[in-house]
Amino acid sequence: MDPYRSPYSYPYHHGYPPPNQDPYAPPPYQYPYHFPQYPYQSPPYPPPTSHSAPLDYSYSHSGPIPYQYPYPDSPNPVPHTSPPTIQHHGSFQYGSSPYPYQQSLAGHYPPPESNSQASATYQQPAEYPSFEHSIHNSFPGHNRQESTSSLGANTDSIPSHASAYPPLDDLLSNVHLSDTRPTAPASPLAPSGPPLSTSTSSTELQSPAYGHASPESFYGYSNNSFSSEWEGPYWGRTDSSNHSVVSPTASFNASDHSQTMQIVPFQKGSLRVLLLHGNLDIWVCDAKNLPNMDMFHKTLGDMFGKLPVNVTSKIEGHMNGKITSDPYVSIAIGGAVLGRTYVISNDENPVWMQHFYVPVAHYAAEVHFVVKDNDVVGSQLIGVVAIPVEQIYLGQKIEGTYPILNNNGKPCKPGAVLRLSIQYTPMEKLSFYHNRVGAGPDYLGVPGTYFPLRKGGTVTLYQDAHVPDGCLPNLKLDNGMTYVHGKCWNDIFDAIRQATRLIYITGWSVWHKVRLVRDAGTASDCTLGDILRSKSQEGVRVLLLIWDDPTSRSILGYKTDGIMQTHDEETRRFFKHSSVQVLLCPRVAGKRHSWIRQKEVGTIYTHHQKTVIVDADAGGNRRKIIAFLGGLDLCDGRYDTPHHPLFRTLQTQHKDDYHNPTFTGTVAGCPREPWHDLHCRIDGPAAYDVLVNFEERWLKAAKPHGIKKLKMSYDDALLRLERIPDIIGISDFPGVNENDPEAWHVQIFRSIDSNSVKGFPKDPKDATSKNLVCGKNVLIDMSIHTAYVKAIRAAQHFIYIENQYFIGSSYNWNSYRDLGANNLIPMEIALKIASKIKANERFAAYIVVPMYPEGVPTGAATQRILFWQHKTMQMMYETIYRALVEAGLEGAFQPQDFLNFFCLGNREVDGSESSGLESPSAANSPQGLSRRNGRFMIYVHSKGMIVDDEYVILGSANINQRSMEGTRDTEIAMGAYQPHHTWARKLSNPHGQIHGYRMSLWAEHLGVVEECFRQPESIECVRRVKQMAEMNWKQFAADEVTEMRGHLLKYPVEVDRKGKVRPLSGCESFPDVGGNIVGSFLGIQENLTI
């Protein structure tokens, strides 16, 4: 019996209008298991509009869309009237929709609201099912650990202002400092420097940054030599969460984990906390007369003789010379480190002449230049130069020579000075971000990156490992094109099979037993190991570069699988006696780093890139390089389709491929963990940059050590393409045809450092020539973060994100600001929305994350990640609410009219039945409950972002500090667009491949396609998608098991009109599996979960 054909109709209870017939009766279907095809039969319910177009699930219009959406490039603010509304320049005439298939949702979702204008107070129509709880519930039983913000505590009394951000004078007017503790001064210029006027405010400032401090601390930096490599925001992880300069929303009470690490004030005066949102142009030039911080080591050397050369690089080569400080400078703002100079060994008068051009989105009173001595264990504070933000806020360049102050507020040594310059450019003056994605030949992509923008070629975008024919609707694009749903693993299988020269694979996990094709006869029985071994026997060079999990080992016959179950040792053993070369690559920090840092990196960080690089037919008997990259590893648990079955494929497509790490113990009859992911194929010049990444990593990982150095050259495994005449090089590609409407421009980005690649400059002074960031003892490519920030800043209409994690901008949280999750992405999105509110323009952000991180949701690490995610959400919603208050729109709109978080889940009626012989404890276990309720989350493993339907970023990088920093997990991503399908080119909504990709993803997640989806920034679309997701969550959480058509669920938290984020009333933990939805935090802070 066909498992997908069932005699029952799909009941829709819980407030859903019951259908009179099965709205999703499956038609004849040629796939081995019969999912319903598009078009679905239209149930006889009142459709959103009446029209007689056939239900053919395609864009039926042949001419221009009967509406325009004329947002000008620089729209003028629209003055609001009472009641205030945001002007929307689109008219949604549902009766004349070019989308006939919008009717298909009538039996599952209620019709959207009839009015197209946002009312001052939005009320859900009575006939629409709604959550049983009210967004105004006070949740008296939910005790929040963080204190309320200075705005959120009594927001009703806040007057509206013209700015999107609260005037700081108003925010600070009620805040006072004790007369006995004056504020920290800006560092005065040294006598040799040019005169500099310092403006001060008469408003006294009360801030956690200016409070009691221990004698051992200074400006928030510990005065000891045992600080961590990460240095907290500045030096370590044991300092207070409240020591940094904070935003107006910050809590003025110490958090539970606070210790005695705060800034020591020295001098009467006051400093204003201002928002710096733009770029900082900084030069750290040189320092003079630094103190010798290494007398302790000199004494040890005299007592015990010379220290071993390998103890520390600082002594190496200088054993007979003077031992003195090894200085470097960290630049910090608002609790976050923006950059570091390289270390200069044994020099009390170091010259760096190092340039930094960095994005900022921070509230701060000062920019700190922290001078430190690199040490064997960590680093030791020398002193600090502090530049008030007030002095740079208006854009003037500040430069000079400043005394370096110690923990007593005095020069750390007579004559000790630091020469620097700093200039701030606000977003309003950065025209580069105002032009969206350029359409002309002069557009150079994301600047300051290792790899340039490559013009020409094609990109194929994939959702999930496989998309069966007919399971998603046909989507019409511009120029008469139809969006083609790619089949990722089928295409990878074909590309490997057709390769004649090389197959290079990188992965966090690669499993030789995985079957890439599962619906094509004999090919379904072919494993990845079989085809790779076969190709190597044909003479193809097959190289596998796999992360070496330190917990998996095979020593003298004793084998351990490893905590992460990556199969690295198993795969290596399988290919051991073949010509396939497998290189297990550990994540190492490099010998120049402190011992603590080396242990941390090797233990908790990974090589996370996922790429497949092969040669392909280029025509004319020539070959070219193509590359696949994204979030899909070639291993178990990844194969899935847009239907995301739980039980129905356990004996077919997922036989011998069961994966669900949520359950511990027996898993018989339990649902599998559905897997949603994004991937892509690059055919064009940018594929050669993916190849360069592989070669640089292979050369570094394969470099011999010890006695192996005596052997022959270690790079012989890599083919040298310049010696193979039939493979065209990157320079041999034909010129870009500017008239090709389907051409792509692609750029490769990475998060990686010089400990993982060969080819970065040896001299850190040369880092800028390769657009690399200089860390303390390492060169860093962090262009993925750069690309995200650039794309968000350039966005004009909407942002759609799918990501496995969403954690960042901890420097602006209301507690735990010193956590170190300092990537700018969440703050940039919040500030983008705030700026649009200020300009009276529509903007929307949709963010899809997993319901909970993979693993046991009650576990400590999972709960911490959820806790950090909750803090990130809270910060963003509070920022948006403040902007609404300033615009006088808090009555007309709420934060969720601009920002929404979602997750994915599924239910199956004909799931695995219990035997009835289970013990009560087993029946109430996560396994037993999941079986009985026939539900489980769909794990979102995607790592992608779509901006304005014109630009896509896609790769292996999560939105957290691990993936964005560049010195933690190694990552790769691509950013791409079609120059003929951009706002700049069309002056209207682009409907190219990226638009089709988003619409296809939404069709997968919601089970329908509606007209309003084409304008995701519109208030109609935001509220419609939110309504559907709320209904889907209610169906997912209900006691009655019903079949789900839509998988998109509103993330199970409640956001009130003031932006406060709380668990849903009566649903504080995840269904079946448990675990607090908003997470919990116990114990010490660490780097693993951020």
N, C-alpha and C positions, 0 to 999 in steps of 0.2 A: 504493500500500500504506500502510495506517495505520502511521505511525512508532511508535505506542505498542502495536501488537499484534506480538508477536514469538513465534516458535515455541518458543523455548528456555524451559526452566525456570530458576529462579534458584538457582544453586548456592550453598550456604553451607558453605564450607570453613573452615580456620583454627580448628578446634575447635568449630564450630557443628554441631549435629546435622543431618545431611542430610535434607531433606524427601522424602517419597515422591511428592509431587505439587506442582504450582505453587501456593503459598499465596495468590498474588495474581493469579490469572487474571482478566483484565479482562472484565467483563460488557458487554453492549451499552450504548453511551454516546453521548449526543446532542451532546456538545461536539465542535468541529472536530477536536481531537486527543484521542485516547482514553486518558486516564489511568484507572487502576483506581479504581472507586468503592467507597465503603463501602456495604454490609458486605463485607469480604473473606471468601473462603471459608476455613473453619477447617481447618487441616491436621491430620492424625491423629496428633498428638503429645500426650503427657501434659499436659493443661492444668494451670494452677496449682491448680485445684480441680475437682471433678466436680459438674456440675449440668446439668440438662436444659433450661434456658431457651433460647428461640430466639435466634439470633444476629442481632438486629435493630438493633444499634448505637444503642440509645437507653436512657435510664434507664427500666427497666421497673417500678420500684416505684411503687405507687399510694399508699402510706401513708408514714409516717415512716421515716426511715432506721433500720435495725435495730441501730444503735449510737449511742451518744452520745459526745461528746468534751468532758466537763464540766471544762474548765479554768476555775476561778473567776477573777474579775477580779483578785484579789490572792492568788494561790495561796501557801500556806505552804511554805517549804522542806521538802523531804522528806529526812530524815536517811538517809545512805547506809550500807549495810552491806557487808560483805565477801562476795563481790566487789562493788565499787560499780557501781551502774547509775543512770541517770536514769529516774525514774518516768514512765511514759507512761500517760495516762488513757484510752486508746482500745484497744478490742479489735478486731483485724481478722479477722473470721471470713470467710475467703475462700469457704467453702462456701456461705454464705448471702448472697453478694454481690448487690446490686441491679444490678450491671453484667454482663449476660450477655456483652458483647462483649470482655471481658478475655481470652477464650479465643483471640482472633484472633492473639495474639502468639506462640502456642506454637511455630510453625515458625520464627520469627525470633529471638525472645528466649527464653532458658530461663526456667522458672517461678521466681518469687521464693522466698526462703527460707520455710520452713514455719513457723518459730517467730515469734511476734509480739513477743516480749520481747527486748530487747537483751542479748546475752550479754556477759560480762565481757571476753572476747576474741573478737572477731568473726572467723570464718574462712569464706571463700567456699566453698560446697559444691563437692565435687570434680567434679560433673558440669557445673558452670558453666564456660564458657570464661573464662580470665583472661589478663591480660597475661603475657608471657613473662618480664618483669623482676620483681624483688622490690622492694617499697618499702623494704627494708632495704639495698639496694645502697649502697655507699659512694662510687661514682663517682670513683675515684682520678684519672681523667684529666680531670676537670672542675675547672679552677682558678677558684675564685670570687674576685672582686676585693675584695668587702667582707669585713671581718673578722666573726667570730662575735659574737653578742650576749653580754651578760654572763650571761644566763640560758641561752641555747642552747649555750654552750661546754661546759657540764657539767651538763646538766639532770637527770641521774639522781640526783645527790646533793641535789637541792633538796627540802626537806621540804614537806609539804602544810600549808596554812594555811586559816583559816576564810574569808579574804577571797578575792574573785575576782582580786585583784591582789597581787603579792608585797609583803609589808611592806617599806617603804622602809628601815627600820633594818637589816633583813637584807641588802637589796640593797647598801646603802652601807657596811656594816661593814668590808668589805675594801678600801675605797677611801680613799686618803689624798692629802693635798695636801702639796706641799713646804713646809717651814717658811718658806722664803724668799719664797713667793708666797701671801699670805693671800687669802681669798675677797673677792669684791666685797661691800661693805656695802649694806644697805638704806639708802636715802637718809634721813638723820635729819630730823626735823621742824625747820623753821626756828624761830627763837626765838618768832616771833609765833603759831605754831600751837599747838593744844592738845596736852597731853602724850599720848604714845603709847607703850605698852609693846611691846617687841620681844622675841619669844621666839626663842631660838637653840637649836640642838642641839649636843650634845657630839660628835656623829659628824662626823668630817672627811669632806669630799667630794672625790673625784677625778672630774673631768668634763672633757670637751673644752672646755666653756664656760669653764673656769677653768684656763688654761694660759699658755704663752708668748704674747706679743703684740708686734706691731711698735709702734714709737713713734708711728706715724701712726694707730693704731686705739684705740678706746675702747668698751667694752661691745659690741664687734662692729660698730660703726658707723664708717665711714671719716670722718676729719676733713678732708674736702676738699669742694669745691663742684662736682665733676663727677660726682656720683652719678646713677644712672639714676632715671627716674621711678618704677620699680617698687621700688627700694630693697632688692632682695633680700628677706630677710625684713624688713629695715629700710631698706636704702639701695641696694643694687646687686647685681650678679651676679658680682662677682669675689672675694667673700669666701669663707672656708673653709666647707666643708660641715659642719664640726664645731664651729662657734663657738657655736651656740645651745644653750640649756639642753635637755637631752635626756632621753628616757625611759630607764628601766632597761635597755632592750634596745639602746641605742645603742652603736655601736662606739666604743671608746676609742682607736682609732688613726685618724690622719688619712687621708682618702681620697686617691686619686691626684691629684685636681685641687685639693687644698687649697692655699691661699695663706696669707698672714699675717694673717688676719682673725679674731681671737678676742677674748674679753672680758678686759679687764685687771683683775685683782683689786687691792684696795687695803688691806684691813683684816683683821686676824686675825678668825677666826670661821668659821662654817660655815652652809650653807643646805641645807635638805632639798629634794629633787626630789619633788614631789607631783603626783598626777593631779587636774587640775581638769576635772570632767565635769559640766556644768550651764550656768548662765548667769552672766555678770558684768554688774552694774549699775554703770555708771561715769559720773561727771560730771567733765569737764575745765572748770574754771571760768575761771581767768585766770592771767596771769603778770605779774611786775613786775621792772623793772630788767634787762631783757634787754640783752646787749651789742649794739653796732652791728656787724653782720657785713658791711656793705656799704661799708666804707671804700675797698675796692679799686675798686669801681665809681664812687664819688665822685671818686677820684683820676683815673680815666680820663675822667670827665666834665669835670673841670677841665682836663685836658691837651688833649682833642680837641674840646671843646665839648659841646653837648648831644647825647646819643645819640638816634638816630631813635626817634620815638614808638612805631613798630611793632616795635621790637626786643624789648620785654618789657612786659607789662601792669603790672609793678611800678612802672615809671617813668612810665607814662602818667598824665597828670593831676597829676603831682607834680614836674614838671620844675623848677619854681621853689621847691619846698619842700624839706624835709629828706629826704635819702635814708638810710634806715636799714633794719633787718631787717624781713622779711616773714614773721613766725613762723607756724608751725603745729605740731601735736603728732600724732605717730603712737603708737598703743598697740600693744605687741607682747608676745607671750608664747610661750615655747618656740620661738622662731625665726620666728614667723608674725605678720604684722600683722593686728590685729583691727579697727582703724578709724583714721581720721584726722580731725582737725578741719579746718575750712576755713582758708584763708590770710587773714590780716589784714595789709594792706599798710602798710608804714612805721609801725610801732608797736612801741615797746619795752615797753609796758605793755598788751598785748592782753587783751581780755575775750572769751572764747568762750561760756561758759555752755552748753556743748554736752553732750547726753546720749547715752550709748551703752548699749544693752541687747543683748548679743551672746552667742551660744552658744559654749561652749568645750569642747574635748575634747583637752587638751594636758597633757603632763608638763612641769613647769617649776619652777624655784626662785624666780623673780621675775617680776613684771609690770613691764614697762618703759614709761615715758612719755618718748618721745624728742622733744625740742624741736629743731626745725630752722628754717632760714631758706630760704624759697623763692628759687631763683636762676634766672638766665637759662638756664643749661644744665641744671641739675638742682636739687640742694638741698645745703645746708651744715649740718653738725651744730653745734648750739649747746651742748647738754648733755642729760643724762639724769636722770630720777628713777626709782629702782628700789624697788618695794614687794615685800618677801618674800611668797611664797605662804603660808608658815606663818602669817602674820598675818591672812590672810583666809580660811584653809581651813575654819575652824569656822563661818563665816557672819557674823561680826561686821562691821559697817560701819566702814571705815577712812576717815577724812577729815582733812584738814589742809593746811598749807602747807609745802612741801618745797624745800630748796635744789636748784638745778639744777647738777649736777656736770660738770666738763669732763674732758678726757682725763688730767688729773693727779689726779683724785679730789678736786678742790677746786672751790668754787663758780666757775662760768664768769665771774662778775662779782660783786663784793660786793653782797649784797642781792638777787641774781637768784633768784627763787622761783617755784614753780608750785603753784597751789591745786587740789586734786582730792579726789574721794571714790570709793571702790570697795567693792563688796559682792558676795560670791559666794554663789550658791544652788545646792547640789548637786542632781543629778537626783532623788534620793530625796524631796526636798521640793518638787519641781515637779509638783504634782498634775495640771497641765494635760496632761502627757504620759502620764498613767496611765490616761486614760479612753477611749483609742482614738478612733475617729471618733464624735462625738456623734450621738445619734438625736433629741434633743429640739430644740425651737425656739430654745433659748438658745445652741446651738452656733454659733460665729461663724467657723468655718473657721480658716485659718492667720492668726494675728494679725500686725500690723505690716507689711502689704503694701499696695501701691498700689491694687489692685482688691479690693473686698470679696467675700465669699462670696455668690453669687447663688442663690437658692432657686427651684426650678421649672425646667421644661423637660425636654428629653430629650438623651441623648448616644448616638451610634452609634460603636462601636469597630471599627476596621479592622485587619486583618493583611494585609500585602502590597497591591500595587496592585489585585489582582483575585483573587477566589475563585470558580472555576467551580462550578456547581451539582454537588452530589454528591461533591466531592473531600474533604470533611471530614465527620466523623460528626455525627449529630443529638445534641444535648446537652440533656437536660431540666433545667430550673431549678425553683425554688420556685414555688408558686402555679400549677402546671400549665403554666408558660411553657416555650417551647423557644428555645434560643439561635439567633439568626439571624446567619449569617456575612455581613457586609456586603461590598459590592463598591465599593471606594473610588472608583476612577477612573470607573466607570459613574455613581456618584452625583454626583461633581463635574461630569461632562459634563451630566447631566440638570439639575443646579442652574443651571449657566451657561445652558443652552438655555432654561430656564423663567424666567430673570430678566427683569424689565421695567424696572427703574430703574437698578440699579448692579451692577457687577462689579469688585471691587477685589482685586488679586492681589499678594502679596509673595513674593519668592523669592530664594534664593541663586543659583538658576539657573532661568530660564524659557525654553523653546525652542518657537518657534512651529510647528515641524514635528512635534512629538510627537503621537501618536494615543492618545487616552485610552481609546477603546473599540475592541477588536480581535476581537470575536466576535459582532457583531450586524449583519451585512449591510452596508448602505450607510453606516451610522454608523462602520464600521471605517475608511472612507476619509477621514473628516473630521479634519483636523488642528486643534490648539488655535488656531493663527493664523486658520484659516478661520472657526471659530465665533465668535471674539472680534471679528473684523472684521465679520462678519455682524450680530452683536448691536449693535455700535456704529452700524451703518447703520440699525438699527431705532430708534435714539434712546437706547439704554442707555449710561450713563456707564461707560466701561471705562478703568480706570487700572491700570498695572503699575508696581510699585516694585521694581526689581531691583538687586542689588548690582553696583556698577561695578568689575569686576576691573581693577586698575591695569595689568596686563600685557596687556590686550586693548585695542587702539586702532584707530581708523580716521581717518587724517590724510592729507588730500590724495590720497585714493585708495589709500594704503598701509594694508593691513589686517593685523592680527595677531590670532590666535585667542585668545591668552592661555594662560598656563600651566595654569589650572584648567579650560579648555574649557567655560566657562559659557554661551557663545553670547550674551552680553549685547549686543555690538555688532551681531551678526547679527539678533537679535530686534528691536532698535531700528530697524535699517534696514528690516525687513519692514513695520513699522507706520508708517513715516515719513510716508507720504502718505495715511494713514487718520485717522479720528477717534479711534482708540485712542491714548491718551497713555501714553508710556513714559518713566519717569524713572529714569535710571541713577544710583544713589546710592552715592557712594564712602564708605568708612568713614573718618571724619575725627576727630581728637582735639580740635579746638577751639584757638582762637588763644591761650588762656590757658596752654596747656601748653608745656613746654619743646620746643625744636626737635627734640631726640632723640626725645621722646615722640610728637610729631606724625609724624615719619618712620616710627617703629615701627608705630603704629596704622594709618596709611594703607597700609603695605606688606604687613603680615602678618595683619591682622584683617579680618573680613568682617561683612556683614549676613546673618545666617543664618536668619532667620525664614521660615517657609513657611505662608502663609495664603491662603485663598480666601474672600471675603466677598461674598454676593449677597443680593438681596431674594427672598423666597419667598411663596407663597400662605399667608395667615393665616386664610382663610375670611371670609365676609361682605364680599367685594370689598375686602379690606384686605390689606396686605403686611407682612411682618416681615423681620428680618435673621437670617440663619443664617451660620455660619462653619465652615470646615474648617481644621484645623491639625494639625501633626505633623511627621514626618520626611521626607515625600515631596515633593520638588520636581517641578514639571511639566516634566520634561526627559527626555533620552534616558538609557537604562540603568536606568530605575526600574521599568518594567512587568515584573511577575513574578507568579507564582501560588505556592501552597504546594508545588507539585511541584518548582519551581526547576530546570527543564531546563537542560542544558548545551549540547547539540548539536541536539536534536530540533526546536526551533522556530526555528532560524536562517533557514529559508526560509519561515516562516509568520509567527507572531506577532512575531518579532524581526528580520524582514527590514527592512533600512534602520535598524535600531536595535541595532547591535552595540556593546557597551561592555565593555572589559576593559583597564584601565590597567596591569595587571601586566605585560603583554607590550609589548616595544618592537620595532619593525620589523614584518615581515609577520605577519598574524594569520589567514591563510587556513586554514580548517579547525580553528581553535583554539576551545576552549570559551568561551562567553560568561561573564561574571561574574554569577551569580545574585544577586538583590537581595531582602533581607528587611527589611521596614520596618513601622512602626506609625503610624497616623493616626487622626483622629476627626472627627466632625461634631457641632457644638453648635447646638442649636435651643432658644433660650430667652434669658433676660436676659443671660447671660454672653457671648452672641454680640456684644452691643453693646459690651462691653469690648474684644473683638478689633477691632471697628470703630474704637473710640477709639484703640487702638494704631496702626492704619493712618493715621488722620487726623493724629495727633501726629507720626508719622514723615514723612508726606507734606508737612506744613506746614514742617517743618524742612528737608527735602531740597529743596523747591521754592523756598525763600526766595531771592529774587534778590540778586545781589551786583553791585557796581560800577554800570555804566550801566544795567543792567537794573532797578535800583531806581526809575528814572523811569517805568517802565511801570505799567500798572494793577495792581490788587490781584492777588496771585499765588495766592490760595486759591480762585479761582473754579472750579477743576477739581473740587473736592469738593462733592458735593451736601449741602445743609443739610436734614437730615431733618425738622426742625421746620417747614419750609416746605412739606413734601409731606404733605398731610392723610391720604392713604391708607396711609402707612407708620406703623405703630404704634411708639411710643417705648418705652424701657425701663420707664418708669413706667406704661405702659398695659397691661402684662401682667397677667393675672388673678392674684389671690392664690394662694398655694400651697395646694393641697389636701393636708392632712397625712394624709389617708386613702388617697391614691393610692399603691399599692404599687410602681409603676414610675417614680415621680418621681425626678429627679436634683437634686443640689445641686452647683454648679460654681463654681470660682474660677480666675481667670486670673493667671498669674505671668509675670514677664519678667526677663531680664538685659539691661539697657540703661542708657545714661547720658544726661545732658542735652545732649551733643553730637549726639545722634541723634534727639531728640524736641523738639517745641515744646510748652510748657505746664508744664514744671517751674518751680518758683518761681525768680525772679531772685535773691532774697536767700537765701543758703545758711542763714541762721538759720531760714527757714521750711521747711526740708527735713523736719523731723519731722512737720509738719502733713500731709504727703503720704506719710509712712512711707518716706522716701527716706534712703539712706545718704549721708553727705557725704564726698567724697574731697577730695584736696588742692585741686583746681581744678574740681571737677565734682560734680554730684549723681547718685546711682546708685540704680537699682531693681535689687536683686539678690534678688528674692523667689523665684526658682526655687530657689536654694540654700536659702533659708529654708524653703521647702515640703518639700524633700527631707529636711532635718534634722528637721523636725517629724514627718514621716511615719515616719521610721526610729525616732525616739525613742518614738513612740506604738505601734509595732509590738509585737504580743504573741506571734505564732506563726511567721510566715515573711515573707520578702522575696523577690520575684522581679524581677530586673532584666534588661532587654535594652538594651545601649547600644553605640554605635560605639567609644567609648573608656571606659577605667576607670583614671583616674590621679588621685591626690590624697593629702592628709594627709602631704605630704613632710616636714613638720616632725617626724614620728615615724619616718621611715625610719632604717635603720642607717647610712646615708651619704647624701650629697647633700641634707642636710636644708634647706639654704638655697636649694633650687631655686625655691621660690615656688609650687609646686602645693599651696596651703594649704587647698583646700576640705575640709570636714570629713567628707564622705560616707563614704569608706572607713573612717576611724577610728570614726565613729559606728556603722557596721555591726559592726565588730569588737567594740566596747565593748558593743553590744546583746547579741551572742552571749555575751560574757564574763559579763554580768550574769545572763543566763539560766542559764548553767552554775553560777554562784554560787548561784542560787535553786533549782537542781536541777529546771529546767523544760526542755522541748524547745523548740528554735528552729532554723530552717534558713534559709540564704540561698543562692539559686541565681542565678548571674550569667552571662549569655550575652554574649560579645563576639565580634568577628570573629577569624578565625584570625590575621590580621595586617592592619594598616591598608592602606587602598586605595593601590595603587601598586606599585612595585618593592620586594619585601621585603628585598632586599640593600642598598637605598639607605640613606644616612646618616640621613635624617629618620625613615624607617620603623623603622630599628634603634633609634633613640633612644626613640621612642614605646614600642616593645616593652620596652626597658630600664626605662623609668619604670613601665610596667605591671607588670613583674616585681618592681620594688621595692615597689609598692603591695601586690601579692599577698603578698610575703614579710612585710611589716609586719603584715598582717591575720592570717595564719596563726600567726605568733609570738605575737601578742596572745592568740589563742584557746588556743594550747598553754599559755601561762602560766596562763590561767584554769583549764584542766583540771588542771594540777599543783596549784594552790591548792585545788581542790575534791577532790583525791585521785582523780580520774577518768581520769588519763592512761593507765592500763592498760585501762580499759573502752572508751574512745573515743579517736578521733584527730581532728585538726582538720577533716578532710573529712567527718566525720559532722555537721558544722554549716555548712560553707561549701564550695561547689564552683564552679569556673569551667568554662564550656563554650564551644564554638564550633560552627559549622555547616558541613557539607560534603556533596558529592554525587558519585556516580559513575554513569556510563551505559555499558552494555555495547556498545550499537550506536552508539558515538561515531564521530567522523570518522576514516576510515582514512587512514594515510599513503600517499603515492604510491609509496613504496619507492625513490624517486630522490633522497631527501634526502642531503645530505652528512653525515658523522658528527657534525660540530659542530652542524648544525641539528637532527639527531635527538636530541641530548643537550641542546638548549636548553630553557628552560622551555616554549616553544611545543611543541616536539617531544615532550617527556616528557608534557605535559598531554594532548596528542592521543592518544599511545599508551596512557596509563594511564586515559584517560577519566574524569578527576576534576578537581575544582576546589572551592575553598571557596565557601560561600554567604556573601556579604558582609552582615554584620549592620549595618544603618544605623539601627536602632531607637533611640529615646530614651524609654524608658518604665520604670515601676516599678509593681508591684502589691504591696500590703501586705495580708496577712490576708484576701484575697479580698473586701475591703470598700472599698478605696481605690485609685485609679489616678492616677498622674502620667504625662502624655504630652505630648510637644512636640518642639521642635527642638534642645533643649539636650543636649549630651554631658556625661558625667561627667568633666570635666577643668577646668583653670583658665580656659581660653579661654571656655568656655560659662557658668561659674558666677560669675565675678568681676564681671561687669556692665560693665566698662570695656574689654572686649576684643571678642569676637563678640557681636552682638545676637541675642537669643533670645526665644522665647515658648513657653509651656506652659500646660497646664490641669491642675488637680487636681479629681477628681470622685468622688462616691459616691452610692449610693441609700440614703436614710435608713431605708427598710424592710428593707434587706439589710445590716445591720451586726451585729457581735457585741453591741454595746450593746442593740440592739433584740431580737435573737433569742436571745441568750445561748447560741448554738451557731454552728456553721459557717454563714456566709451563702452562699446559692446564688443570687445575683442575676446581673445581666449581667456584672459584673466577674469572678465565678467562672467563668461560661461563657466569657469572653474568655481567661482563663488556660488553661482546659481545652482550648479550641480551639487555642491556640498550642502546647500540649504535644502535642496530637494531630498537628499539622503536623510538629513536630520529631521525635517519636518514632514516628509511624506507627501508634500504638495508644493506647488509653485503658485504664488499669487502675484498680481500686478504690482503691488506696493513693494515687493522685494527688489524691484529694479531701482528703487530710490531708497536705499537703506538708511540714509540720514533723516528721512522724513519722520515726523512724529507719528504718522499713521503706521509706518512700518515698524518703528520701535515698539509701539504699544501692541501692535498685532502679534509680532514675534514673541514678545513678553507674555501676552495672553495665552498663546498656543503653548509656550513652554510651561506656564503655570498649570494649565490643564493636563499636560503630559506628566508633570510631577505628581499631581493629584492622582492620576491613574496609576502611576508607578508605585506610589506609597499606599494605595488603597488595600483593604483586606481582600477584596474580591479580585481574582486573577482574570484579567482581560487582555486580549491581544493588543499590542501597541503598534500603530502605524507610524507615528512620529516618535523619534528618539530624543529630540532636544528637550531637556528638562531645565527649568529655572533652577539655578543653584540654590540649594535649600537653606537660604538665610533670608531674613527679612530686613529690608532697608527702609527706614522711615523717612518722612519728608525732610528731616534735618540731617540725613545721611548717616544715621547710626545703624550699625550692622549687628544684628542679633540672630540667634537661631530661630527657626520657625516655631511658633507656639505648638507645643505638644510633639515636636519632632526635633529634639536636641541632639539625637544620635542617628547614625545611618541605619536605614531599614535592614533587618536581618543580621548584619555583620557587626553593628555597634560602632563605638568610637565617637567622640564629640565632634560635631560638624565644624565648630569654630576652633577645634584643636585645644591643646593644653601645653603648658611649658613647665617642666620641672627639671632641676639640676642646673648644670653649668652650661654656658653658651659654647658652641663649637661651630666648626666650618662645614660639617658634613651635610646639614640639612638646609643650607642657604644657597 
